[in-house]
Amino acid sequence: MSARLALALAILLLPIGAHGSTSDPLDADPYDYHARQQLVRRYRQAGGYASAYYHAAWLTWLAPRQYAASDTGIQLLRDRRARDEATWVGFEAVAIAVAAVNAEQLVYDTCLNGALPGQASRLRAEVTDLLSSAEKTERQASRADAVARSALARLYLTLDDCLVMESSKAALRERPRVLQKAASLASGVAGRLPKSPGAHRTLAIARARLAEIENRPEHWDMAIEECETAQALDPYDPALSPMIWTLHLRAGHWADAQRWENGGPTAPRRDEMSRKSHKPAGRK
């Protein structure tokens, strides 16, 4: 189906804002990022604010960086007016996406205002409330949705940020459970959308944080695998190569870290079997 035909069908058959459908008109080709950008613009023009926000969330969390960083991606998600317009309709996936963005904004604003030392516990409580409400909404949804699951994964990662900021023993003991939940949600999205760099990027972050806590070789390897997959799908994302380099260093993969030190590999990626057999110096 051409992008133009997909857009026409979406506008004519799925005027979200008039009824409660959360169907994705690009289900047949979810990786048509240009068509999804056009959907965002067309829905905004037609007053379908919830639909525009849904597809902006898809681009932000699942598409390559060039789409995620555009005015049809994260810029729209962070726009307060766009969030307010989207929440009027009340579709499950959109409500969960708004909750995730609000949670991230809470953390950002608190840090920016320099109020973190006295606000960490309050911040954790507010993010926990947003997460609980989002999970309840997701359970009421008629079907599993990649945007909703991605938003939940990000909510768990934001809660992990709060636990780190709070830094109490109880908070830090809670981190593995929170990160395992984030990884489980992100893994489900990556399995459903295996060509989505954003899904693998989110999963890599969750697994890297788990590896940092538990420092087990297999956890480092899983984080690296997801990050390398994301980089292969989105080689122009400037954050992924440094992340792969850092993960290899933390894992003790000295030769692999050197390949990524200057921003990219200098040799073909290892396959899964060679990764399992690789035993760098210093690994026990």
C-alpha positions in Angstrom: 0.0 0.0 0.0 1.4 3.4 -0.9 1.9 6.1 1.7 -0.7 8.3 0.0 -3.3 5.6 0.0 -2.6 4.7 3.6 -3.1 8.3 4.5 -6.4 8.6 2.7 -7.7 5.4 4.3 -6.6 6.5 7.7 -8.3 9.9 7.4 -11.5 8.5 5.9 -11.9 5.3 7.9 -10.3 6.1 11.2 -11.2 9.6 12.3 -10.0 9.0 15.9 -11.7 11.6 18.0 -15.1 10.6 16.7 -15.1 7.1 18.1 -13.0 4.9 20.3 -10.8 3.0 17.8 -7.1 2.7 18.5 -6.4 0.7 15.4 -3.2 1.6 13.6 -3.8 2.3 9.9 -0.1 1.3 9.3 -0.4 -2.1 10.8 0.4 -3.6 7.4 3.6 -1.7 7.2 4.5 -0.2 10.6 8.0 0.8 9.4 6.7 3.3 6.9 8.0 6.2 8.9 7.3 8.9 6.3 3.7 7.9 6.1 3.4 8.0 9.8 4.8 11.5 9.9 2.2 12.5 7.4 -0.5 10.9 9.6 0.6 13.1 12.5 0.3 16.3 10.3 -3.0 15.3 8.7 -4.6 14.4 12.0 -3.5 17.7 13.6 -4.9 19.6 10.7 -8.2 17.7 11.0 -8.5 18.1 14.7 -7.7 14.4 15.5 -5.4 15.4 18.3 -5.4 12.0 20.1 -4.5 10.2 16.8 -1.7 12.7 16.1 -0.3 12.2 19.6 -0.5 8.4 19.2 1.6 8.4 16.0 4.0 11.0 17.4 4.6 8.6 20.4 5.1 5.8 17.9 7.7 7.8 16.1 9.4 9.0 19.3 9.8 5.6 20.9 9.9 3.1 18.0 11.3 4.9 14.9 14.9 5.9 13.9 16.3 8.9 15.7 15.7 11.3 12.7 12.0 10.7 13.0 12.0 10.6 16.8 13.6 14.0 17.2 11.4 15.7 14.6 8.4 18.0 15.0 6.2 15.0 14.5 7.9 13.1 17.3 9.3 14.2 20.7 8.7 17.8 20.0 5.0 17.2 19.8 4.9 14.9 22.8 6.5 17.5 25.0 4.2 20.3 23.9 1.8 20.9 26.8 -1.1 22.0 24.5 -0.7 18.8 22.4 -0.9 16.7 25.6 -4.0 18.6 26.8 -5.7 18.2 23.5 -4.9 14.5 23.3 -6.2 13.7 26.8 -9.7 15.0 26.1 -10.5 11.8 24.0 -9.3 9.3 26.5 -8.1 6.4 24.4 -6.1 3.9 26.4 -2.8 4.0 24.5 -2.8 7.8 24.3 -3.6 8.1 28.0 -0.7 5.8 28.9 1.6 7.7 26.5 0.7 11.0 28.2 1.4 9.5 31.6 4.9 8.5 30.5 5.6 11.9 29.1 4.3 13.6 32.2 6.4 11.4 34.4 9.6 12.2 32.5 8.7 15.9 32.6 8.3 15.7 36.4 11.8 14.3 36.8 13.2 16.8 34.3 11.6 19.8 35.9 12.6 18.8 39.4 16.2 18.3 38.4 16.2 21.6 36.4 14.9 23.5 39.4 17.6 22.1 41.7 14.9 20.8 44.1 16.0 17.2 43.9 17.6 16.7 47.4 14.3 17.4 49.2 11.9 16.1 46.6 13.1 12.6 45.7 10.5 10.8 47.8 7.7 13.0 46.6 8.8 12.5 43.0 8.9 8.8 43.4 5.4 8.8 44.8 4.0 10.9 41.9 5.7 8.7 39.3 4.4 5.6 41.0 0.9 7.0 40.9 1.2 7.7 37.2 2.5 4.2 36.6 -0.3 2.5 38.6 -2.9 4.5 36.8 -1.3 3.7 33.4 -1.2 0.0 34.2 -4.8 0.0 35.2 -5.7 1.7 31.9 -3.6 -0.9 30.0 -5.4 -3.8 31.6 -8.7 -2.3 30.4 -7.6 -2.0 26.8 -9.2 -4.2 24.2 -5.8 -5.3 22.8 -2.1 -5.1 23.4 -0.6 -2.0 21.8 3.1 -1.3 21.0 2.8 2.4 22.0 1.1 1.6 25.3 3.7 -1.1 26.2 6.6 1.2 25.2 5.1 4.0 27.4 4.8 1.5 30.3 8.5 0.5 29.8 9.5 4.1 29.9 7.4 4.7 33.0 9.3 1.9 34.8 12.6 3.4 33.6 11.5 6.8 35.0 10.6 5.1 38.3 14.1 3.6 38.3 15.5 7.1 37.9 13.5 8.2 41.0 14.8 5.2 43.0 18.4 6.1 42.1 17.7 9.7 43.1 16.2 8.7 46.4 19.2 6.4 47.1 17.8 4.8 50.2 18.6 1.2 50.8 14.9 0.2 50.4 14.7 2.2 47.1 17.9 0.6 45.7 16.7 -2.9 46.6 13.6 -2.2 44.6 15.5 -1.4 41.4 16.0 -5.0 40.0 12.2 -5.7 40.1 11.5 -2.4 38.4 14.1 -2.9 35.7 13.0 -6.5 35.1 9.5 -5.2 34.5 10.8 -2.5 32.1 12.9 -5.1 30.2 10.0 -7.5 30.0 7.7 -4.9 28.5 10.4 -3.7 26.1 11.2 -7.2 25.1 7.6 -7.8 24.1 7.6 -4.7 21.9 10.9 -5.7 20.3 9.6 -9.1 19.6 6.5 -7.7 18.0 8.4 -5.0 16.0 11.8 -6.6 15.4 12.9 -3.9 12.9 12.1 -1.1 15.3 15.4 0.5 16.5 13.6 2.3 19.3 12.2 -0.9 20.8 15.7 -2.4 20.9 17.1 0.9 22.3 14.7 0.8 25.2 15.4 -2.8 25.9 19.2 -2.2 25.8 18.8 0.6 28.4 16.8 -1.6 30.7 19.2 -4.5 30.4 22.3 -2.2 30.8 20.9 -0.9 34.1 20.3 -4.5 35.3 23.8 -5.4 34.3 25.1 -2.4 36.2 23.4 -3.7 39.4 24.1 -7.4 39.1 27.3 -7.3 37.1 26.8 -10.7 35.5 28.4 -11.4 32.1 25.2 -12.6 30.5 23.4 -9.4 31.4 26.1 -7.3 29.8 26.0 -9.5 26.7 22.2 -9.2 26.4 22.4 -5.4 26.7 25.2 -5.2 24.1 23.2 -7.4 21.7 20.2 -5.2 21.9 22.2 -2.0 21.5 24.1 -3.4 18.5 20.8 -4.4 17.0 19.4 -0.9 17.5 22.6 0.6 15.9 22.4 -1.7 12.9 18.8 -0.6 12.4 19.6 3.1 13.0 23.3 3.7 12.2 22.8 7.5 12.3 21.7 7.6 15.9 24.7 9.4 17.5 24.0 8.0 21.0 24.2 4.3 20.1 27.9 3.9 19.2 29.1 5.5 22.4 26.7 3.4 24.4 28.0 0.2 22.7 31.6 1.3 23.4 30.8 1.9 27.1 28.9 -1.4 27.5 31.8 -3.3 26.0 34.2 -1.6 28.4 32.0 -2.4 31.4 31.7 -6.0 30.2 35.5 -6.3 29.8 35.3 -6.8 26.0 38.5 -4.9 25.4 38.9 -5.7 21.7 35.3 -5.0 20.9 35.5 -1.7 22.8 38.4 -0.7 20.7 36.4 -1.3 17.5 33.7 1.0 18.8 36.0 3.6 20.4 35.9 6.0 17.4 32.2 5.9 16.9 31.8 2.7 14.9 32.9 -0.9 14.3 36.0 -1.6 12.4 35.2 -5.3 11.9 32.0 -7.3 11.3 29.7 -7.8 14.3 30.2 -11.2 16.0 27.4 -13.7 15.8 25.8 -15.1 18.9 28.0 -18.1 19.0 31.2 -16.2 18.9 29.9 -13.9 21.7 29.3 -16.8 23.9 32.8 -18.2 23.4 34.5 -14.8 23.8 36.4 -14.6 27.1 38.2 -11.3 27.4 41.0 -10.7 29.9 39.7 -10.0 33.3 36.4 -11.9 33.0 35.9 -14.5 35.7 
